[in-house]
Amino acid sequence: MKNVAIIGGGIAGPVTALALRRAGIEATVYEAYPATADGIGGTLALAPNGMAALEIVGAAAAVKAVGQPSSRMVMTVATGKRLELPSVSGAGPLYVVRRADLYRALHDEAANQGIKFEYGKRLIDVHQTTARFDDGTRIEADVIVGADGVHSTVRRLIDPAAPGPNWTGMLGLEGLSRHEVPESPETMVFAFGRRAYYLYWPAAGGGTTWGANLPYPRPLTLTEARAVPAEEWLRILRDTYGDDTPGGALIRHTPVESLQVTGALYIMPSVPHWHRDRMVLVGDAAHAPSNSSGQGASLAIESAVQLARCLRDIDDLPQAFVTYERLRRDRVERVAARAAKLNHAKTPGPIAQRVMPLLMPLMVKTVMNPEKTTAHEQRYRIPWDTPVSRDHQAA
């Protein structure tokens, strides 16, 4: 294998290129947009397992430099009841990072390691080893990796009948409020408001960063969502969270210019086919659990590293793809199933709202008990130095 073409320059794309480079395989990243995604997207959390995978490719330090550790989590409901959520012992903190900063850190690290990026390259077709872009250019590649997100073109080329993403019924919005919350540093609060779910945490430079999962009657593309004036979004947010504490104060003290609209929130159903011929999917193109999982970006990073490991150790390409899928599918689908259960709680009806304070202690012991639900996720580590056997028992 001499050349891999990676379609998509978000998170999974650069990490795949970095992992392949460590495996001794050259790759080029082809991004549909004309430039890097500076200023695009809200905030996400990288779990300890995702950070461990970034250590393998040499990008963890760069991400930590632009992230904020979060080691304490609290859950609240509209009545004011709050519970401290136990953490996974010995796993390490989450790192909260703006998506645009993560893109930039991964891009810069990949570029520093000599990986080439080409922009304005929107894939339209693949025939055997030839990929064709909408600007008329063609490239030859031994492998074509689809790291092109939930609306993946490569997924459709692999299987025209493949399912697309399902909308969660919510839009993502985020802002930096001047309102200060009485929380210690490294604390993240998950708040079930009277009408909708939101979360917030003390910002490193002062104020409070908040994120809203806003129920909405229809999905909006990012372009559509950003066409709505920020003042109108703030009005809708005040109507939704105005009676919540501190949700109302957070929204009322958010400057218009700090509002970030990230568009519809999606979840991927199970994708039947992750690969065909010389094409293979990685990251959100293959698996995108809801943001309730706290694992979306971390799973994408893990899959990128595992794909490179399989291509490094298995000469037979179809068998390498099969082994990669066996290493990943069960893990990512278990995370998606867990997150789907939590997603329903983000838009509780009137009856659920009334019983939520009574259910909270039970939830902490069951669906939100990290030792029972997320410990195996966060403590997972990829054995990079262990060769992948064809039956993947060594992995």
C-alpha positions in Angstrom: 0.0 0.0 0.0 1.5 3.3 -1.1 -1.2 5.9 -1.0 -4.4 6.4 1.0 -6.9 9.2 0.2 -8.9 10.4 3.2 -12.2 12.2 2.4 -12.9 14.7 5.1 -10.8 17.0 7.1 -12.7 17.3 10.4 -11.7 15.1 13.3 -11.4 11.5 12.0 -9.6 12.6 8.8 -6.5 14.1 10.3 -6.3 11.5 13.0 -6.5 8.7 10.4 -3.7 10.4 8.5 -1.6 10.7 11.6 -2.1 7.1 12.6 -1.4 5.9 9.1 1.8 7.9 9.1 2.9 6.3 12.3 2.1 2.9 10.7 4.4 3.8 7.7 1.6 4.6 5.2 1.3 7.9 3.4 -2.1 9.6 3.2 -3.5 12.8 1.8 -6.6 14.5 3.3 -9.2 15.9 0.9 -11.6 18.4 2.3 -14.8 19.6 0.5 -14.7 23.1 2.0 -12.3 25.7 0.6 -10.5 26.4 3.9 -10.0 25.1 7.4 -13.1 25.3 9.7 -11.9 28.3 11.7 -14.7 29.5 14.0 -17.1 26.7 13.0 -19.0 24.6 15.5 -19.6 24.6 19.2 -17.9 22.7 22.1 -17.4 19.0 22.6 -15.9 16.8 25.3 -13.1 14.3 24.7 -13.3 11.4 27.1 -10.1 9.8 28.6 -10.2 7.0 26.0 -10.2 9.5 23.2 -7.3 11.4 24.8 -5.4 8.1 25.1 -5.9 7.5 21.4 -4.6 11.0 20.6 -1.4 10.2 22.6 -0.7 7.3 20.2 -0.6 9.7 17.2 1.2 12.5 19.1 -1.7 15.0 19.2 -2.8 14.9 22.8 -0.5 17.7 24.0 -1.8 20.0 21.3 -5.4 19.3 22.2 -4.8 19.7 25.9 -3.3 23.1 25.1 -6.6 24.4 23.7 -8.9 22.4 26.0 -10.2 22.8 29.5 -10.2 19.8 31.9 -13.5 18.8 33.5 -13.2 16.4 36.5 -16.5 17.1 38.4 -20.1 16.6 37.1 -23.4 17.7 38.7 -27.0 17.0 37.6 -29.8 19.4 38.4 -33.5 19.6 37.8 -35.9 22.6 37.6 -37.0 22.2 41.2 -33.5 23.0 42.3 -32.5 19.5 43.4 -29.0 18.6 42.5 -26.8 15.6 42.7 -23.1 15.1 42.4 -22.4 12.5 39.8 -19.6 10.0 40.6 -16.7 9.8 38.1 -14.8 6.9 36.8 -12.0 6.4 39.2 -8.5 6.5 37.7 -9.7 7.3 34.2 -8.6 11.0 34.1 -10.6 14.1 33.3 -12.7 14.9 30.2 -11.3 17.7 28.1 -13.8 20.3 26.9 -12.7 21.9 23.7 -14.2 24.1 21.0 -14.7 22.1 17.8 -12.9 24.8 15.8 -9.9 24.7 18.1 -9.8 20.9 17.9 -9.9 21.0 14.1 -7.0 23.5 14.1 -4.9 21.5 16.7 -5.3 18.3 14.7 -4.7 20.0 11.3 -1.6 21.8 12.6 -0.2 18.6 14.1 -0.8 16.7 10.9 0.7 19.4 8.8 3.7 19.5 11.2 4.2 15.8 10.6 4.2 16.3 6.8 0.7 15.3 6.0 -0.8 17.0 2.9 -4.3 18.7 2.9 -6.2 19.7 -0.3 -9.2 21.9 0.0 -12.2 22.5 -2.2 -12.3 18.8 -3.1 -15.8 17.6 -2.9 -16.0 13.9 -3.8 -18.7 12.8 -6.3 -17.6 9.3 -7.4 -15.2 6.5 -7.0 -14.4 3.9 -9.6 -11.9 1.1 -8.5 -8.8 3.1 -7.5 -9.9 6.5 -9.0 -11.7 9.2 -6.9 -13.4 12.0 -8.8 -14.1 15.5 -7.4 -16.6 18.1 -8.4 -13.9 20.4 -9.7 -13.0 17.8 -12.4 -9.9 16.5 -10.8 -9.2 12.8 -10.3 -6.8 11.1 -8.0 -5.5 7.5 -7.7 -5.4 5.8 -4.3 -4.9 2.3 -3.0 -7.5 2.9 -0.3 -10.2 5.6 0.0 -11.3 6.4 3.6 -14.6 8.1 4.2 -14.1 10.4 7.1 -16.8 12.7 5.8 -19.3 12.8 8.6 -23.0 11.9 9.1 -23.9 13.0 5.6 -21.1 10.9 4.1 -20.7 10.6 0.3 -18.4 7.6 0.7 -21.1 5.8 2.7 -23.6 6.3 -0.2 -21.0 5.1 -2.7 -20.3 1.9 -0.6 -24.1 1.2 -0.3 -26.6 3.4 -2.1 -29.3 2.0 0.3 -27.4 2.9 3.4 -29.4 4.8 6.1 -28.7 8.4 6.7 -28.7 10.2 10.0 -31.7 10.5 12.2 -32.6 13.9 13.7 -32.9 13.9 17.5 -35.6 16.5 17.5 -33.2 19.1 18.9 -31.0 21.9 17.7 -27.6 22.8 19.2 -26.8 26.3 20.4 -24.1 27.6 22.6 -22.9 30.9 24.2 -20.6 32.6 26.6 -22.6 34.4 29.3 -21.4 37.2 31.5 -23.4 35.6 34.4 -21.1 33.9 36.9 -22.3 30.6 38.4 -21.2 29.5 41.9 -19.4 26.4 40.7 -15.8 25.3 41.2 -13.4 25.1 38.3 -13.5 21.9 36.3 -17.2 21.5 37.1 -19.8 20.7 34.4 -23.5 20.9 35.3 -26.1 18.9 33.4 -29.5 20.7 33.9 -32.9 19.4 33.2 -34.9 22.6 32.8 -38.7 23.0 32.9 -38.9 22.8 29.1 -35.6 21.6 27.8 -32.1 20.3 28.7 -29.0 22.5 28.9 -25.5 22.3 30.4 -23.0 24.9 31.6 -19.6 25.2 33.1 -17.3 28.1 34.4 -15.3 29.5 31.5 -11.6 29.7 31.9 -11.4 33.4 31.2 -14.5 34.4 33.3 -18.2 34.1 32.8 -20.0 30.8 32.0 -20.2 28.7 28.9 -23.5 27.1 28.2 -24.9 24.7 25.6 -28.6 24.1 24.8 -30.3 21.1 23.3 -33.3 23.1 22.0 -36.4 21.2 21.0 -37.5 22.4 17.6 -40.3 21.4 15.2 -38.0 20.6 12.3 -34.3 20.0 11.5 -32.3 22.9 10.2 -29.1 22.8 8.2 -26.3 24.9 9.6 -26.9 27.4 6.8 -30.6 27.6 7.6 -30.0 27.9 11.3 -27.5 30.7 10.8 -29.9 32.6 8.5 -32.1 33.2 11.6 -30.9 36.4 13.3 -29.1 35.8 16.6 -31.5 38.1 18.3 -34.4 35.8 17.4 -32.5 32.7 18.7 -31.9 34.5 22.0 -35.6 35.3 22.2 -36.5 31.7 21.6 -33.9 30.6 24.2 -35.3 33.1 26.8 -38.8 31.7 26.2 -37.5 28.2 26.7 -35.1 28.6 29.6 -36.3 31.9 31.1 -37.9 30.3 34.2 -34.9 28.1 35.0 -32.1 28.8 37.4 -29.5 29.6 36.3 -30.7 29.0 32.7 -32.7 32.2 32.5 -29.8 34.4 33.8 -27.3 32.7 31.5 -29.3 33.5 28.4 -30.2 37.0 29.5 -26.6 37.9 30.0 -25.3 36.3 26.8 -24.1 38.9 24.3 -25.5 38.5 20.8 -22.0 38.2 19.3 -21.1 35.2 21.5 -24.0 33.0 20.3 -23.0 29.9 18.4 -25.6 28.1 16.3 -24.5 24.5 15.5 -27.6 23.3 13.7 -29.6 20.1 14.0 -28.3 17.3 16.3 -28.2 13.9 14.6 -27.7 10.3 15.6 -26.6 7.6 13.1 -28.5 4.3 13.0 -26.6 1.1 12.6 -24.8 1.2 9.2 -25.0 -2.2 7.6 -21.8 -1.9 5.4 -18.7 -0.1 6.6 -16.6 -1.1 3.6 -16.6 -2.3 0.0 -13.8 -2.8 -2.5 -11.2 -0.2 -1.6 -13.5 2.1 0.3 -14.0 2.1 4.1 -15.7 4.3 6.6 -14.3 5.9 9.8 -15.7 8.2 12.5 -19.2 9.7 12.2 -19.6 8.4 8.7 -19.9 4.9 10.2 -21.1 5.6 13.7 -22.3 8.8 15.4 -24.0 8.3 18.7 -26.1 11.2 20.1 -24.2 13.9 22.0 -25.7 12.3 25.1 -23.0 9.7 24.9 -20.1 12.1 25.6 -18.2 9.7 23.3 -18.8 10.8 19.7 -15.5 12.5 19.0 -13.5 10.0 21.1 -15.0 7.0 19.2 -14.1 8.6 15.9 -10.5 9.1 17.1 -10.3 5.5 18.3 -11.7 4.1 15.0 -9.1 6.1 13.0 -6.3 4.6 15.0 -7.7 1.1 14.8 -8.1 1.3 11.0 -4.5 2.3 10.6 -3.5 -0.5 12.9 -5.3 -3.1 10.8 -3.9 -1.7 7.5 -0.4 -1.8 9.0 -0.7 -5.5 10.1 -2.9 -7.2 7.5 -1.8 -7.3 3.9 -5.0 -8.6 2.5 -7.2 -5.5 2.1 -10.7 -7.1 2.5 -9.5 -9.0 5.6 -8.1 -5.8 7.0 -11.4 -4.1 6.6 -13.3 -7.0 8.1 -11.0 -7.1 11.1 -11.3 -3.4 11.6 -15.1 -3.6 11.7 -15.0 -6.5 14.1 -12.8 -4.5 16.4 -15.1 -1.5 16.4 -18.8 -2.3 15.6 -19.8 -3.9 18.9 -18.1 -1.2 21.0 -19.6 1.8 19.1 -23.1 0.3 19.0 -23.1 -0.4 22.7 -22.3 3.3 23.3 -25.0 4.4 20.9 -27.6 2.3 22.6 -26.6 3.7 26.0 -26.9 7.3 24.7 -30.2 6.7 23.1 -31.7 5.9 26.5 -30.4 9.2 27.9 -31.6 11.1 24.9 -35.2 10.5 25.7 -34.7 12.2 29.1 -33.7 15.5 27.5 -37.2 16.4 26.4 -39.3 15.2 29.4 -43.1 15.7 29.3 -45.0 17.3 32.2 -45.4 14.1 34.1 -41.7 13.2 33.7 -40.8 16.7 34.9 -42.8 16.1 38.2 -41.2 12.7 38.9 -37.7 13.7 37.8 -36.6 14.8 41.3 -37.7 11.4 42.7 -36.0 9.5 39.9 -32.6 11.3 40.1 -31.2 9.1 42.9 -32.2 6.0 41.0 -30.7 7.3 37.8 -27.4 8.0 39.5 -27.4 4.4 40.7 -28.4 2.9 37.3 -28.3 4.7 33.9 -25.9 7.4 35.2 -23.7 5.2 37.4 -20.3 5.5 35.6 -18.9 2.3 37.1 -21.8 0.4 35.6 -22.3 2.3 32.4 -19.2 4.2 31.2 -16.2 2.8 33.1 -15.4 0.2 30.4 -15.8 3.0 27.8 -13.4 5.5 29.4 -10.8 2.9 30.5 -10.5 1.4 27.1 -7.0 1.7 25.5 -5.9 0.7 22.1 -2.9 -1.7 22.2 -1.0 0.0 19.3 2.2 -2.0 19.7 0.3 -5.4 19.6 0.0 -6.8 16.1 -3.5 -7.4 14.9 -4.1 -11.0 14.1 -6.5 -12.0 11.4 -9.0 -13.2 14.0 -8.3 -10.1 16.1 -7.7 -12.1 19.2 -4.4 -10.2 19.9 -6.3 -7.0 20.0 
